[in-house]
Amino acid sequence: MRLDSSERERLREMVAGVVKKHHVDIGGHSYTKPSSKVYEQQWLWDSCFHAIIHLDLGDSEQARSEIRAMLSRQVADGPDAGMVPHMNYFTGGGEALWGTPDRSGITQPPMLGSAVREIARRAGDMGFVREVFEPLCRYYSWLAARRDPDGDDLVSIIHPWESGWDNSQRWDELAGFGEDEERNKAIRNEMCARLKGLGFDSAAALAAGWFDVEPVDFNCIYAENLAALAWCAQELGFADTACDFAERARRVRKAIRSKMRDPATGLYFDIARIGGEERHIRVETPAMFFPLFAGVPTAGEAPALVRRLLSPSSFWPRYPVPTVSMEDPRFAPDRYWRGTTWVNINWFVMQGLLLYGFREAAEGLARRTVDLVLQNSLWEYYDPRTGRGLGAEDLSWSGLVIDMITLAET
C-alpha cells in the first residue's frame, strides 16, 4: 500500500495527540480512556486496542500499563473468580449499575492474550508476559468453565454489552431492539438490572435463558487468544501448558466451523439458545468474516467469504465495512452499530484477509480506512457512504488505523 510521508506523519500526529489527551494516571494505575466525557472509564477490549496503538507509537511501557490496569480488577473469589470485567471504575461509581463500586459484572471480547503477545513480540519483553501469565490463564479458564455450559467449546455471552456490538441488529429478536435507540438503551439497562439480581452469576444467567448467545466474532477472538497464550507459554518454557492452550484453540476453531458455518452459503452465523434449542441468528454482519482472522475456514472456503465482503451492494461501499449488510432492510448508516463503519472492525477483517493471502483486498481496506480518517479525523464510527464522523469525537481506538498501515507494510 502506498502512503506518502506527509500522510503517514499526519496520521501519527493525530493518533498520538488523541491518546495523549485521553491519558489517565490514577491510584497507581495508568490507562487510556476511550474519549472525553462520553467514555471516562477503562474498557477491556478498548485497552487491548490502546496497548497495540501505544506499541505503534513506540511507547511499550504505556502498552504494559494498559494491561496491568485492566487486570487490577480481575475477580478474585466466588463462582466467577478469574473473570476480567469489561469496565474498571478507578474513582468508584459502579455500585448503582453493577452492585460493585470499582468494576462491572460482565466481560467483553477476550483480547488480552493477543495484546500481551504483541507486547512480547514488538517490545521483546518476556518478563512482562511472565508477570501477567497466571492472571491470563485464570481468565481464559473462567471463560471455558463458566461460559460453556453445554461443553461444545463455544462460549456464550449474557448481555449485548459483552459483544462490544451493543446495539446490533444481531440482537433485535432476542433483546427486543428496534428503531428507537432510546428504547434500546432502556432495554439494555433492564437486562443489566436482571443480571444484577443474580449477582452477575454466569451459570445462573445462562440457566435463566434471558440472553444466551454464542457469537461468531467473540468465539473467533477467543480461539485466536488461546493460540496467543499457547505462544506465550511456549516462549516461557511451559511446554505442557502450551500444548493445552493450542489444543483448546484447535477445538474452538473446529466448533466454529462445524456449528456456525452455513454449508449452503459458506457464511458464519451466531448461535442463539432459546428454550434449550439452538438456532442461527441469520443476520449478515462483518462478524461473518472473523473466522478468517481466527484461521477457521479451509483455503477452499475462504474465497466465498471474501466475495461477500467485496460486494458493493453489501459490505464494500466507499468506506467499508458497515456493521450490517447494506441489503438488510434495517441498515442505518448513521446509527450506533446498525450500519456504521468502525476502525476496529476493519482492523480485524484486514488481518483475516492477510492470513489467507488476499493482500490486494487487505491493502484496499487499509487505504480506504486511512482516507476515511485523514478526511474526517478520529471518530467513534462513520457513515460508510459519506465518511461523516459520528458518535464520540476523538475516539482512541480509531487510532488502530496506524496499525493497519503497519500490517499492510509487513
C-alpha positions, 0 to 999 in steps of 0.5 A: 500500500502506498502512503506518502510521508506527509500522510503517514506523519499526519496520521501519527500526529493525530493518533498520538495527540488523541491518546495523549489527551485521553491519558489517565494516571490514577491510584497507581494505575495508568490507562487510556480512556476511550474519549472525553466525557462520553467514555471516562472509564477503562474498557477491556477490549478498548485497552487491548486496542490502546496497548497495540496503538501505544506499541505503534507509537513506540511507547511499550511501557504505556502498552504494559500499563494498559494491561496491568490496569485492566487486570487490577480488577480481575475477580478474585473469589466466588463462582466467577473468580478469574473473570476480567470485567469489561469496565474498571471504575478507578474513582468508584461509581459502579455500585448503582449499575453493577452492585460493585463500586470499582468494576462491572459484572460482565466481560467483553471480547477476550483480547488480552492474550493477543495484546500481551503477545504483541507486547512480547513480540514488538517490545521483546519483553518476556518478563512482562508476559511472565508477570501477567501469565497466571492472571491470563490463564485464570481468565481464559479458564473462567471463560471455558468453565463458566461460559460453556455450559453445554461443553461444545467449546463455544462460549456464550455471552449474557448481555449485548454489552459483552459483544462490544456490538451493543446495539446490533441488529444481531440482537433485535429478536432476542433483546427486543431492539428496534428503531428507537435507540432510546428504547434500546438503551432502556432495554439494555439497562433492564437486562443489566438490572436482571443480571444484577439480581443474580449477582452477575452469576454466569451459570445462573444467567445462562440457566435463566435463558434471558440472553444466551448467545454464542457469537461468531466474532467473540468465539473467533477472538477467543480461539485466536487468544488461546493460540496467543497464550499457547505462544506465550507459554511456549516462549516461557518454557511451559511446554505442557501448558502450551500444548493445552492452550493450542489444543483448546484453540484447535477445538474452538476453531473446529466448533466454529466451523462445524456449528456456525458455518452455513454449508449452503452459503459458506457464511458464519452465523451466531448461535442463539439458545432459546428454550434449550434449542439452538438456532442461527441468528441469520443476520449478515454482519462483518462478524461473518468474516472473523473466522478468517482472522481466527484461521477457521475456514479451509483455503477452499472456503475462504474465497466465498467469504471474501466475495461477500465482503467485496460486494458493493451492494453489501459490505464494500461501499466507499468506506467499508465495512458497515456493521450490517449488510447494506441489503438488510432492510434495517441498515442505518448508516448513521446509527450506533452499530446498525450500519456504521463503519468502525476502525476496529472492525476493519482492523480485524477483517484486514488481518483475516484477509492477510492470513489467507493471502488476499493482500490486494483486498487487505491493502484496499481496506487499509487505504480506504480506512486511512482516507476515511480518517485523514478526511474526517479525523478520529471518530467513534464510527462513520457513515460508510457512504459519506465518511461523516464522523459520528458518535464520540469525537476523538475516539482512541481506538480509531487510532488502530488505523496506524496499525493497519498501515503497519500490517499492510507494510509487513 
